[in-house]
Protein backbone atom coordinates (compact mmCIF):
# COMPACT_ATOMS: atom_id res chain seq x y z
CA UNK A 1 0.00 0.00 0.00
CA UNK A 2 1.51 3.37 -0.97
CA UNK A 3 2.07 5.92 1.78
CA UNK A 4 0.05 9.13 1.40
CA UNK A 5 2.19 12.20 0.86
CA UNK A 6 2.00 15.22 3.10
CA UNK A 7 0.96 18.33 1.26
CA UNK A 8 3.84 20.36 -0.17
CA UNK A 9 5.47 23.20 1.80
CA UNK A 10 4.66 26.77 0.74
CA UNK A 11 8.12 27.36 -0.68
CA UNK A 12 11.32 25.58 -1.66
CA UNK A 13 12.20 22.88 -4.12
CA UNK A 14 12.91 19.18 -4.23
CA UNK A 15 14.33 16.40 -6.30
CA UNK A 16 15.19 12.73 -6.15
CA UNK A 17 17.29 10.59 -8.45
CA UNK A 18 17.95 6.90 -7.87
CA UNK A 19 18.38 5.44 -11.36
CA UNK A 20 19.16 7.98 -14.07
CA UNK A 21 22.60 9.63 -14.20
CA UNK A 22 22.74 13.12 -12.78
CA UNK A 23 23.12 15.50 -15.67
CA UNK A 24 21.11 18.47 -14.45
CA UNK A 25 20.48 21.33 -16.84
CA UNK A 26 22.08 24.71 -16.37
CA UNK A 27 19.55 27.51 -16.74
CA UNK A 28 20.60 30.82 -18.25
CA UNK A 29 19.07 34.16 -17.28
CA UNK A 30 17.27 34.23 -20.64
CA UNK A 31 15.77 30.80 -19.94
CA UNK A 32 14.69 31.89 -16.45
CA UNK A 33 12.87 34.83 -17.99
CA UNK A 34 11.17 32.47 -20.45
CA UNK A 35 10.10 30.21 -17.58
CA UNK A 36 8.59 33.13 -15.71
CA UNK A 37 6.36 34.00 -18.68
CA UNK A 38 4.93 30.53 -19.27
CA UNK A 39 1.25 29.95 -18.43
CA UNK A 40 0.06 28.37 -15.19
CA UNK A 41 0.19 24.79 -16.41
CA UNK A 42 3.93 25.30 -16.75
CA UNK A 43 4.98 27.57 -13.86
CA UNK A 44 4.44 30.98 -12.25
CA UNK A 45 4.83 34.49 -13.51
CA UNK A 46 6.04 37.59 -11.72
CA UNK A 47 3.20 40.06 -11.35
CA UNK A 48 1.55 42.16 -8.69
CA UNK A 49 -0.93 40.39 -6.42
CA UNK A 50 -4.03 42.59 -6.16
CA UNK A 51 -6.55 40.02 -4.96
CA UNK A 52 -7.57 39.18 -1.41
CA UNK A 53 -9.35 36.16 0.03
CA UNK A 54 -13.12 36.41 0.26
CA UNK A 55 -14.90 36.23 3.61
CA UNK A 56 -15.87 32.62 2.97
CA UNK A 57 -12.26 31.61 2.38
CA UNK A 58 -12.86 31.11 -1.32
CA UNK A 59 -10.55 32.71 -3.86
CA UNK A 60 -11.77 36.22 -4.71
CA UNK A 61 -11.61 37.43 -8.31
CA UNK A 62 -9.81 40.63 -9.26
CA UNK A 63 -12.41 42.69 -11.17
CA UNK A 64 -9.66 44.27 -13.28
CA UNK A 65 -8.23 41.00 -14.58
CA UNK A 66 -10.92 38.38 -13.95
CA UNK A 67 -8.28 36.23 -12.23
CA UNK A 68 -7.84 34.97 -8.68
CA UNK A 69 -4.86 35.86 -6.49
CA UNK A 70 -2.85 33.04 -8.10
CA UNK A 71 -3.45 34.52 -11.57
CA UNK A 72 -5.69 31.69 -12.73
CA UNK A 73 -7.58 32.42 -15.94
CA UNK A 74 -11.30 31.56 -15.84
CA UNK A 75 -11.74 27.79 -15.83
CA UNK A 76 -13.87 26.52 -18.75
CA UNK A 77 -17.44 25.49 -17.89
CA UNK A 78 -17.69 21.91 -16.72
CA UNK A 79 -14.02 21.66 -15.74
CA UNK A 80 -12.87 21.33 -12.11
CA UNK A 81 -11.89 24.46 -10.25
CA UNK A 82 -8.45 24.60 -8.59
CA UNK A 83 -8.29 23.51 -4.96
CA UNK A 84 -5.75 25.09 -2.61
CA UNK A 85 -3.78 22.29 -1.00
CA UNK A 86 -3.31 24.17 2.29
CA UNK A 87 -6.98 23.64 3.10
CA UNK A 88 -7.17 19.97 2.07
CA UNK A 89 -7.13 17.04 4.48
CA UNK A 90 -5.99 13.81 2.84
CA UNK A 91 -7.99 10.78 3.96
CA UNK A 92 -5.65 7.75 3.82
CA UNK A 93 -8.52 5.46 4.77
CA UNK A 94 -10.25 6.23 1.45
CA UNK A 95 -8.37 4.53 -1.39
CA UNK A 96 -9.17 5.56 -4.97
CA UNK A 97 -7.60 4.76 -8.33
CA UNK A 98 -6.38 6.77 -11.31
CA UNK A 99 -4.23 6.19 -14.39
CA UNK A 100 -0.80 7.83 -14.72
CA UNK A 101 1.65 8.02 -17.62
CA UNK A 102 4.78 10.07 -18.43
CA UNK A 103 5.93 10.61 -22.01
CA UNK A 104 8.40 12.75 -23.95
CA UNK A 105 7.55 11.47 -27.46
CA UNK A 106 7.52 14.98 -28.94
CA UNK A 107 11.30 15.09 -28.55
CA UNK A 108 11.63 12.26 -31.09
CA UNK A 109 10.22 14.63 -33.74
CA UNK A 110 12.60 17.41 -32.72
CA UNK A 111 15.94 15.67 -32.30
CA UNK A 112 17.72 18.54 -34.04
CA UNK A 113 16.83 20.75 -31.08
CA UNK A 114 17.38 18.23 -28.30
CA UNK A 115 20.30 18.61 -25.89
CA UNK A 116 22.85 16.10 -27.21
CA UNK A 117 24.24 15.62 -23.70
CA UNK A 118 20.90 14.03 -22.73
CA UNK A 119 20.71 11.32 -25.40
CA UNK A 120 21.54 8.61 -22.87
CA UNK A 121 18.45 9.39 -20.77
CA UNK A 122 16.01 9.69 -23.70
CA UNK A 123 13.90 6.50 -24.02
CA UNK A 124 13.94 5.05 -27.53
CA UNK A 125 10.13 5.15 -27.70
CA UNK A 126 9.75 8.35 -25.68
CA UNK A 127 7.88 6.58 -22.87
CA UNK A 128 9.30 7.20 -19.39
CA UNK A 129 6.44 5.69 -17.39
CA UNK A 130 3.87 3.61 -19.30
CA UNK A 131 0.21 4.13 -18.45
CA UNK A 132 -0.85 2.14 -15.43
CA UNK A 133 -3.47 2.21 -12.70
CA UNK A 134 -2.22 3.58 -9.39
CA UNK A 135 -3.76 4.03 -5.97
CA UNK A 136 -4.23 7.46 -4.43
CA UNK A 137 -6.06 8.80 -1.39
CA UNK A 138 -9.06 11.07 -1.17
CA UNK A 139 -7.84 14.68 -1.19
CA UNK A 140 -4.58 14.11 -3.05
CA UNK A 141 -3.47 16.14 -6.06
CA UNK A 142 -1.86 15.31 -9.38
CA UNK A 143 1.46 16.38 -7.87
CA UNK A 144 1.07 14.00 -4.90
CA UNK A 145 0.54 11.01 -7.18
CA UNK A 146 3.31 11.96 -9.61
CA UNK A 147 5.84 12.51 -6.84
CA UNK A 148 5.04 9.23 -5.11
CA UNK A 149 5.10 7.12 -8.29
CA UNK A 150 8.35 8.61 -9.62
CA UNK A 151 10.04 7.97 -6.28
CA UNK A 152 8.58 4.46 -6.04
CA UNK A 153 9.90 3.52 -9.49
CA UNK A 154 13.25 5.29 -8.98
CA UNK A 155 12.64 7.79 -11.76
CA UNK A 156 14.43 11.11 -11.30
CA UNK A 157 12.20 14.14 -10.79
CA UNK A 158 12.99 17.74 -9.89
CA UNK A 159 10.40 20.32 -8.91
CA UNK A 160 10.09 23.75 -7.37
CA UNK A 161 7.27 25.39 -5.48
CA UNK A 162 6.09 28.58 -7.18
CA UNK A 163 4.36 30.57 -4.40
CA UNK A 164 2.71 33.00 -6.80
CA UNK A 165 0.85 30.11 -8.46
CA UNK A 166 0.60 28.11 -5.20
CA UNK A 167 1.79 25.01 -7.04
CA UNK A 168 4.86 22.91 -7.66
CA UNK A 169 6.51 23.44 -11.04
CA UNK A 170 7.91 20.28 -12.65
CA UNK A 171 11.39 21.19 -13.89
CA UNK A 172 12.65 17.77 -14.95
CA UNK A 173 11.68 14.10 -15.13
CA UNK A 174 14.16 11.31 -15.94
CA UNK A 175 16.82 14.05 -16.20
CA UNK A 176 14.95 15.65 -19.11
CA UNK A 177 14.40 19.29 -18.20
CA UNK A 178 12.62 22.36 -19.46
CA UNK A 179 14.58 24.00 -22.31
CA UNK A 180 16.33 20.70 -23.19
CA UNK A 181 14.54 20.77 -26.56
CA UNK A 182 14.35 24.48 -27.29
CA UNK A 183 13.31 27.63 -25.47
CA UNK A 184 9.60 26.71 -25.55
CA UNK A 185 10.07 23.18 -24.20
CA UNK A 186 9.03 21.80 -20.85
CA UNK A 187 6.67 19.52 -18.96
CA UNK A 188 2.89 19.86 -19.06
CA UNK A 189 0.08 17.79 -17.59
CA UNK A 190 -3.43 16.93 -18.64
CA UNK A 191 -6.27 15.14 -16.90
CA UNK A 192 -8.97 13.32 -18.83
CA UNK A 193 -7.68 14.88 -22.04
CA UNK A 194 -7.76 18.48 -20.72
CA UNK A 195 -4.75 20.70 -20.02
CA UNK A 196 -5.69 22.56 -16.81
CA UNK A 197 -4.83 26.25 -16.71
CA UNK A 198 -3.44 25.95 -13.18
CA UNK A 199 -0.63 24.02 -11.52
CA UNK A 200 -0.66 20.31 -10.71
CA UNK A 201 -0.60 20.86 -6.93
CA UNK A 202 -4.01 22.55 -7.23
CA UNK A 203 -5.71 19.77 -9.23
CA UNK A 204 -7.54 17.55 -6.74
CA UNK A 205 -8.08 14.09 -8.16
CA UNK A 206 -11.26 12.08 -8.46
CA UNK A 207 -11.64 8.33 -8.76
CA UNK A 208 -10.99 7.18 -12.33
CA UNK A 209 -9.06 10.26 -13.50
CA UNK A 210 -6.49 9.77 -16.28
CA UNK A 211 -3.29 11.80 -15.72
CA UNK A 212 -0.74 12.34 -18.48
CA UNK A 213 2.60 14.11 -17.98
CA UNK A 214 3.78 15.09 -21.44
CA UNK A 215 6.78 16.99 -22.76
CA UNK A 216 6.23 19.83 -25.20
CA UNK A 217 8.79 21.36 -27.55
CA UNK A 218 6.53 24.26 -28.57
CA UNK A 219 4.63 25.56 -25.53
CA UNK A 220 1.91 22.95 -26.00
CA UNK A 221 1.14 23.59 -29.66
CA UNK A 222 2.76 20.29 -30.66
CA UNK A 223 0.35 18.61 -28.23
CA UNK A 224 -2.71 20.29 -29.67
CA UNK A 225 -2.96 22.91 -26.94
CA UNK A 226 -3.18 26.66 -27.52
CA UNK A 227 -2.76 28.57 -24.27
CA UNK A 228 -4.92 31.62 -23.68
CA UNK A 229 -3.11 34.64 -25.00
CA UNK A 230 -0.30 32.54 -26.48
CA UNK A 231 -1.65 31.59 -29.92
CA UNK A 232 0.04 34.54 -31.61
CA UNK A 233 3.45 33.72 -30.21
C-alpha positions in Angstrom: 0.0 0.0 0.0 1.5 3.4 -1.0 2.1 5.9 1.8 0.0 9.1 1.4 2.2 12.2 0.9 2.0 15.2 3.1 1.0 18.3 1.3 3.8 20.4 -0.2 5.5 23.2 1.8 4.7 26.8 0.7 8.1 27.4 -0.7 11.3 25.6 -1.7 12.2 22.9 -4.1 12.9 19.2 -4.2 14.3 16.4 -6.3 15.2 12.7 -6.2 17.3 10.6 -8.5 17.9 6.9 -7.9 18.4 5.4 -11.4 19.2 8.0 -14.1 22.6 9.6 -14.2 22.7 13.1 -12.8 23.1 15.5 -15.7 21.1 18.5 -14.5 20.5 21.3 -16.8 22.1 24.7 -16.4 19.5 27.5 -16.7 20.6 30.8 -18.3 19.1 34.2 -17.3 17.3 34.2 -20.6 15.8 30.8 -19.9 14.7 31.9 -16.5 12.9 34.8 -18.0 11.2 32.5 -20.4 10.1 30.2 -17.6 8.6 33.1 -15.7 6.4 34.0 -18.7 4.9 30.5 -19.3 1.3 29.9 -18.4 0.1 28.4 -15.2 0.2 24.8 -16.4 3.9 25.3 -16.7 5.0 27.6 -13.9 4.4 31.0 -12.2 4.8 34.5 -13.5 6.0 37.6 -11.7 3.2 40.1 -11.4 1.6 42.2 -8.7 -0.9 40.4 -6.4 -4.0 42.6 -6.2 -6.6 40.0 -5.0 -7.6 39.2 -1.4 -9.3 36.2 0.0 -13.1 36.4 0.3 -14.9 36.2 3.6 -15.9 32.6 3.0 -12.3 31.6 2.4 -12.9 31.1 -1.3 -10.5 32.7 -3.9 -11.8 36.2 -4.7 -11.6 37.4 -8.3 -9.8 40.6 -9.3 -12.4 42.7 -11.2 -9.7 44.3 -13.3 -8.2 41.0 -14.6 -10.9 38.4 -13.9 -8.3 36.2 -12.2 -7.8 35.0 -8.7 -4.9 35.9 -6.5 -2.8 33.0 -8.1 -3.4 34.5 -11.6 -5.7 31.7 -12.7 -7.6 32.4 -15.9 -11.3 31.6 -15.8 -11.7 27.8 -15.8 -13.9 26.5 -18.8 -17.4 25.5 -17.9 -17.7 21.9 -16.7 -14.0 21.7 -15.7 -12.9 21.3 -12.1 -11.9 24.5 -10.3 -8.5 24.6 -8.6 -8.3 23.5 -5.0 -5.8 25.1 -2.6 -3.8 22.3 -1.0 -3.3 24.2 2.3 -7.0 23.6 3.1 -7.2 20.0 2.1 -7.1 17.0 4.5 -6.0 13.8 2.8 -8.0 10.8 4.0 -5.7 7.7 3.8 -8.5 5.5 4.8 -10.2 6.2 1.5 -8.4 4.5 -1.4 -9.2 5.6 -5.0 -7.6 4.8 -8.3 -6.4 6.8 -11.3 -4.2 6.2 -14.4 -0.8 7.8 -14.7 1.6 8.0 -17.6 4.8 10.1 -18.4 5.9 10.6 -22.0 8.4 12.7 -24.0 7.6 11.5 -27.5 7.5 15.0 -28.9 11.3 15.1 -28.6 11.6 12.3 -31.1 10.2 14.6 -33.7 12.6 17.4 -32.7 15.9 15.7 -32.3 17.7 18.5 -34.0 16.8 20.8 -31.1 17.4 18.2 -28.3 20.3 18.6 -25.9 22.9 16.1 -27.2 24.2 15.6 -23.7 20.9 14.0 -22.7 20.7 11.3 -25.4 21.5 8.6 -22.9 18.4 9.4 -20.8 16.0 9.7 -23.7 13.9 6.5 -24.0 13.9 5.0 -27.5 10.1 5.2 -27.7 9.8 8.3 -25.7 7.9 6.6 -22.9 9.3 7.2 -19.4 6.4 5.7 -17.4 3.9 3.6 -19.3 0.2 4.1 -18.4 -0.8 2.1 -15.4 -3.5 2.2 -12.7 -2.2 3.6 -9.4 -3.8 4.0 -6.0 -4.2 7.5 -4.4 -6.1 8.8 -1.4 -9.1 11.1 -1.2 -7.8 14.7 -1.2 -4.6 14.1 -3.0 -3.5 16.1 -6.1 -1.9 15.3 -9.4 1.5 16.4 -7.9 1.1 14.0 -4.9 0.5 11.0 -7.2 3.3 12.0 -9.6 5.8 12.5 -6.8 5.0 9.2 -5.1 5.1 7.1 -8.3 8.3 8.6 -9.6 10.0 8.0 -6.3 8.6 4.5 -6.0 9.9 3.5 -9.5 13.2 5.3 -9.0 12.6 7.8 -11.8 14.4 11.1 -11.3 12.2 14.1 -10.8 13.0 17.7 -9.9 10.4 20.3 -8.9 10.1 23.8 -7.4 7.3 25.4 -5.5 6.1 28.6 -7.2 4.4 30.6 -4.4 2.7 33.0 -6.8 0.8 30.1 -8.5 0.6 28.1 -5.2 1.8 25.0 -7.0 4.9 22.9 -7.7 6.5 23.4 -11.0 7.9 20.3 -12.6 11.4 21.2 -13.9 12.7 17.8 -15.0 11.7 14.1 -15.1 14.2 11.3 -15.9 16.8 14.1 -16.2 14.9 15.7 -19.1 14.4 19.3 -18.2 12.6 22.4 -19.5 14.6 24.0 -22.3 16.3 20.7 -23.2 14.5 20.8 -26.6 14.3 24.5 -27.3 13.3 27.6 -25.5 9.6 26.7 -25.5 10.1 23.2 -24.2 9.0 21.8 -20.8 6.7 19.5 -19.0 2.9 19.9 -19.1 0.1 17.8 -17.6 -3.4 16.9 -18.6 -6.3 15.1 -16.9 -9.0 13.3 -18.8 -7.7 14.9 -22.0 -7.8 18.5 -20.7 -4.8 20.7 -20.0 -5.7 22.6 -16.8 -4.8 26.2 -16.7 -3.4 25.9 -13.2 -0.6 24.0 -11.5 -0.7 20.3 -10.7 -0.6 20.9 -6.9 -4.0 22.5 -7.2 -5.7 19.8 -9.2 -7.5 17.6 -6.7 -8.1 14.1 -8.2 -11.3 12.1 -8.5 -11.6 8.3 -8.8 -11.0 7.2 -12.3 -9.1 10.3 -13.5 -6.5 9.8 -16.3 -3.3 11.8 -15.7 -0.7 12.3 -18.5 2.6 14.1 -18.0 3.8 15.1 -21.4 6.8 17.0 -22.8 6.2 19.8 -25.2 8.8 21.4 -27.6 6.5 24.3 -28.6 4.6 25.6 -25.5 1.9 22.9 -26.0 1.1 23.6 -29.7 2.8 20.3 -30.7 0.4 18.6 -28.2 -2.7 20.3 -29.7 -3.0 22.9 -26.9 -3.2 26.7 -27.5 -2.8 28.6 -24.3 -4.9 31.6 -23.7 -3.1 34.6 -25.0 -0.3 32.5 -26.5 -1.6 31.6 -29.9 0.0 34.5 -31.6 3.4 33.7 -30.2 
